[in-house]
Structures are given as structure tokens and as C-alpha cells.
Amino acid sequence: MNIDIPPPGEAREILPGLRWLRFPLPFAPHHVNVWLVEDGDGWTAIDAGVANDETRANWQAAMAGEAFGGRALTGLLVTHFHPDHAGLMGWLCAAHGLTPRMTRIEWLQARSLWFDTGTEMLDHQAEFARTAGAPAEYCTFLRARGALYVRAVAPLPRAFAAIADGETVTIGGRAWRVVTGQGHAPDMACLHSAEAGVLIAADQILPRISPYIGLHAGEPMGDPLGAFLASIGRFRALPEDTLVLPSHGEPFRGLHARIDALAAHHADRLAALEEACRAPATAHALLPALFRRPLDQRNLGFGLGETLAHLRWLEAMGRIERLPAADGVIAWARR
């Protein structure tokens, strides 16, 4: 779909009653898309952006300019708990008297992370990294860096309105069915309008990259990659020519082809990692099987999380096994 990318604070019309905002991010992928859906005399926003002064200024410019066309923000739906989506949820709701809509798990995840900032949490993360084979200097870096989530998310509202998979929400007289996705986030809300032929896909289906799929310290025996691969398959029920509105990148068509590409991408990575497990190795030692360049300390956590997610899938499928050492550090090897 050939629509110019909107500059910060401006909007582009996707369809009548549906507009596209884009805000810069101070971290990769360096931007996030926000969708405005006409809703009576105002607009409902899908997602809120990260909590920083630049995004606040861009919101204010949008609401004062042609993007909003003199109409108010009257609703907010947040797809998932990540800071680039939920960061300014509380700020927008407080300023406009709103109650955000969100799936219950994503709401609770946001609340728990926002308040979990103590040394015990940092020690837990550092120990998780250590058992994955990370060097001592990285574990020291994690403890010194402190809690990240609270620095990128404004104080959260104390109430929300729950939405759930399969539910129909009405925005501006148009029905949107909630389709949740897992893996990148625990219960991310995507919205499908059969009438408009549009899928607001959040981070579940992106046009050029795979969303980050990582195993984290809070659920060390989870299988986020298995959850992701299962949930993207559910979107095959939607028409191939659906207009997909992703949270990163540009709107596109070709939903089924993109699902196939995402599945193939992870199949290739799993095959490479399984081959690298011919000899026992830690997740940290296995990073080169998935990443072509060394990762700095800021990105090492993402690399470990992604590698561990793929290792857990292989373990769940019975193709590799974990070999814990006496000090708790875990190696992985083919069966």
C-alpha cells in the first residue's frame, strides 16, 4: 500500500475514519505506529507510545493539528504492555478522563513490572543470565542498570476495561473482533474489521522483521516461540488480501505469505541452533548460531532471550536436552 509515512505529530488517512500516526523511539526499531479510529465525535487511539518528552510533544501537536481535525481523544485501546505501546497510557487517560481497554493479562503484566523495581528483581535477572552462560561483567551491568520498565512508562491508571480474544468491540459504529497473539507478549490484542478488510496487527505480524520472541526470567520454563508459531497460524483464517496495519513498518497486504515467511524464518533459526548443539554449549556460547555480529551489553539480554526461546522450543519437541552443571549453568545438547 503506497501511503507516505506521516512525520511525527501529523497523520495520514488509511481509509475514511482510520488514520496513521508514527512516533520516534529512542531504541530499535526506532518508531512505533499508532492508529486513530473515528469514534463518534472523537477518536479512539490504538496504543500510546513510549513515555518521554518527545512523544508527549508529538501527541500534543497531533491533537492540536489536522491529525485530530479539532476533535478530541475519546478512547484508548492498548495492544500490549511493552513501553512503546503502553508507555503514555496513564498520561493520556489522566488528561482526557479515559479508561483504557486492554486484555487482562497485558494489564496485569504492565502493573506488575511497573512496581517491581527492587534489588531482588535485578538479582533474579542477573542469576537468570548467569545460568545461561553470560559473563560476570554482564551480570554486574544488569544490576547497575536498574529497572528499565518504570523509566519508559508513565504512572499507570488504577482501572481498565478488559477485552478478550473473540470479543467484538465497537468503535465508531464499526465492529472489530479481538484476535489475541502470544509469544512476543502474553496476550496481545489485535483487531480485525471484516467490514473494512483491515487487521490492526500490533507486533504480532510485522512486514519485514520477526517480532522479538524471548524467554524471560519470570517464566523460565515457558515456550514463547511455540506460542508465537501457534498463534500466527490462527490469522490464516483471515482473507489473504487483508490490509495489515503493523506497529512497526508500513501497512501491507499479503497476510498469508507473510505468515509463511515468519514460520520459515524461525524454522531456519531452529535448524541452525539444533546443528550448533552437536556439542554441549550454553545459550551465551550459542549466540553466533543466530546472530552474525557480536552483541553489546545493551542488546545481549535480547540475544540471550531469543536464543533461549528457540532452545526451549527444541527441548519441548524432544530434540535437545538441558545439562545443568553443579554451579547451575545450563548447557544444551542434541539428544
SVG drawing of the C-alpha trace seen along z (x, -y; Angstrom):
<svg xmlns="http://www.w3.org/2000/svg" viewBox="-23 -23 56 61">
<polyline fill="none" stroke="black" stroke-width="0.4" points="0.0,0.0 1.6,-3.3 1.0,-5.9 3.6,-8.4 4.9,-7.8 3.5,-10.5 6.0,-12.8 5.8,-13.0 2.7,-15.0 0.9,-14.5 -1.4,-11.8 -2.1,-10.0 -5.5,-8.7 -5.5,-4.9 -9.3,-4.7 -12.1,-7.0 -12.2,-7.2 -8.9,-5.5 -5.6,-7.5 -2.0,-6.7 0.4,-8.4 4.1,-7.5 6.2,-8.4 10.0,-8.1 11.5,-5.7 14.9,-6.0 15.6,-2.3 15.2,0.1 13.1,0.3 13.2,-3.5 9.5,-4.2 6.0,-3.0 2.8,-3.3 -0.4,-4.5 -3.8,-4.2 -6.7,-6.6 -10.2,-5.2 -13.0,-7.7 -15.4,-7.2 -18.5,-9.4 -17.4,-13.0 -13.8,-12.0 -11.1,-9.5 -10.1,-6.2 -6.3,-5.7 -4.8,-2.2 -1.6,-2.4 0.1,-5.3 3.8,-5.4 6.7,-5.5 6.8,-7.8 9.2,-10.6 9.0,-14.3 9.4,-13.9 6.4,-11.6 4.3,-13.9 5.1,-16.8 4.2,-14.8 0.8,-13.8 0.1,-17.4 1.0,-18.5 -1.3,-15.8 -4.2,-16.7 -3.9,-20.4 -3.5,-19.9 -5.0,-18.4 -4.4,-14.8 -7.3,-15.2 -9.2,-17.8 -10.5,-19.7 -11.9,-16.5 -11.0,-15.1 -9.3,-11.8 -12.3,-9.9 -10.9,-6.4 -7.7,-4.4 -7.1,-0.7 -3.6,0.6 -2.5,3.8 0.1,5.0 2.3,4.0 5.5,3.0 6.7,-0.6 6.4,-1.7 2.7,-0.8 1.7,-1.3 4.2,-4.0 1.9,-7.0 -1.3,-5.2 -1.6,-6.8 -0.7,-10.2 -3.3,-10.2 -6.0,-8.7 -5.4,-11.2 -5.5,-14.2 -8.7,-13.0 -10.7,-11.2 -10.3,-7.8 -10.3,-4.2 -8.0,-2.2 -9.1,1.1 -6.6,4.0 -6.5,7.7 -6.4,8.7 -3.0,10.4 -1.4,7.5 -2.8,5.1 -1.5,7.2 1.9,7.6 2.2,3.8 1.2,3.3 3.5,5.9 6.5,4.7 5.9,1.1 6.1,1.8 8.8,4.5 11.9,2.3 13.9,3.6 17.2,5.3 15.6,8.7 14.2,8.4 17.6,7.3 19.4,10.2 16.8,12.6 17.5,11.3 21.3,11.4 21.1,15.0 18.9,16.0 21.6,14.5 24.4,16.3 22.8,19.7 22.5,19.0 26.3,18.6 26.6,14.8 29.9,13.4 30.1,11.9 30.6,8.4 27.2,8.6 25.5,9.7 27.2,6.7 25.9,4.5 22.3,5.7 22.4,4.9 23.9,1.5 21.5,0.6 18.4,0.9 14.8,1.4 14.1,0.3 10.3,0.6 9.4,-2.1 11.7,-4.6 9.8,-4.2 6.2,-4.0 4.3,-6.9 2.3,-6.1 -0.4,-3.7 -4.2,-4.2 -5.7,-2.3 -8.6,-0.9 -9.0,0.6 -11.7,2.2 -10.9,5.8 -11.2,7.1 -10.7,10.8 -10.0,13.0 -13.0,13.5 -14.9,10.5 -16.3,7.8 -15.6,4.2 -17.4,1.4 -15.6,-1.7 -17.4,-4.4 -20.2,-2.0 -17.8,0.5 -17.3,3.9 -13.7,5.0 -13.1,8.6 -10.3,9.1 -7.8,11.7 -5.0,12.3 -1.5,13.3 1.1,14.8 4.9,15.1 6.1,11.5 3.7,10.7 1.5,13.0 -1.9,11.9 -1.5,9.2 -4.7,7.7 -5.0,7.5 -8.2,6.1 -9.9,7.3 -12.7,5.5 -14.3,7.8 -16.3,4.8 -13.2,2.7 -10.9,5.6 -8.3,4.4 -6.2,6.1 -4.6,3.9 -1.8,6.4 0.2,4.8 3.6,6.6 2.3,10.0 2.8,9.8 5.3,7.3 6.2,6.7 10.0,7.0 11.2,8.4 10.1,11.0 8.9,9.6 11.2,10.3 10.4,13.7 12.3,14.1 12.3,16.4 12.5,14.3 13.4,14.8 9.8,14.6 8.8,17.7 11.9,19.7 10.1,22.9 7.8,21.2 7.6,21.8 7.1,18.4 8.2,19.5 5.8,22.4 3.1,19.9 4.0,17.5 4.1,20.1 0.7,21.5 -0.9,18.1 0.2,16.7 -1.4,19.7 -4.7,18.6 -4.5,15.5 -4.7,17.7 -8.4,17.7 -8.4,14.0 -8.5,13.2 -5.2,13.1 -5.9,9.5 -6.5,8.1 -4.9,4.8 -2.4,5.3 -1.6,2.3 1.5,3.3 3.0,1.4 6.4,1.2 6.9,0.8 4.3,-0.2 0.8,1.1 0.9,4.1 -1.2,6.8 -0.3,10.4 -1.1,11.7 -0.7,15.5 2.6,15.0 3.9,13.0 2.8,15.7 4.6,18.3 7.8,16.2 7.7,15.8 7.3,19.5 10.1,20.3 12.4,17.7 12.1,19.5 12.4,22.9 15.8,21.9 16.9,20.5 15.8,23.6 17.7,25.8 20.9,23.7 20.6,23.8 20.0,27.6 23.1,28.2 25.1,25.9 24.1,28.2 26.0,31.2 28.4,30.4 27.1,29.2 27.1,25.4 25.4,22.6 22.9,20.2 25.6,17.5 28.0,19.7 25.3,20.4 24.7,16.8 26.7,16.9 24.4,19.6 21.6,16.9 23.4,13.6 26.0,12.7 27.6,9.8 28.7,9.7 26.1,8.1 26.9,5.2 25.8,5.2 22.6,3.3 21.5,5.9 22.9,9.0 19.7,9.6 17.6,9.6 20.0,12.1 20.0,14.4 16.2,14.3 15.8,15.1 18.3,17.9 16.7,19.4 13.3,19.2 14.5,21.3 16.3,23.7 13.2,24.2 11.1,25.0 13.7,27.6 13.6,29.0 9.8,29.1 10.0,31.0 12.4,33.6 15.2,32.6 17.7,31.3 18.2,31.6 19.5,29.3 22.6,30.3 22.9,28.3 26.3,28.1 27.0,28.1 27.0,24.3 23.6,24.1 24.9,23.0 22.9,24.8 24.4,26.4 22.3,27.7 23.0,30.7 21.3,32.7 19.6,35.9"/>
</svg>
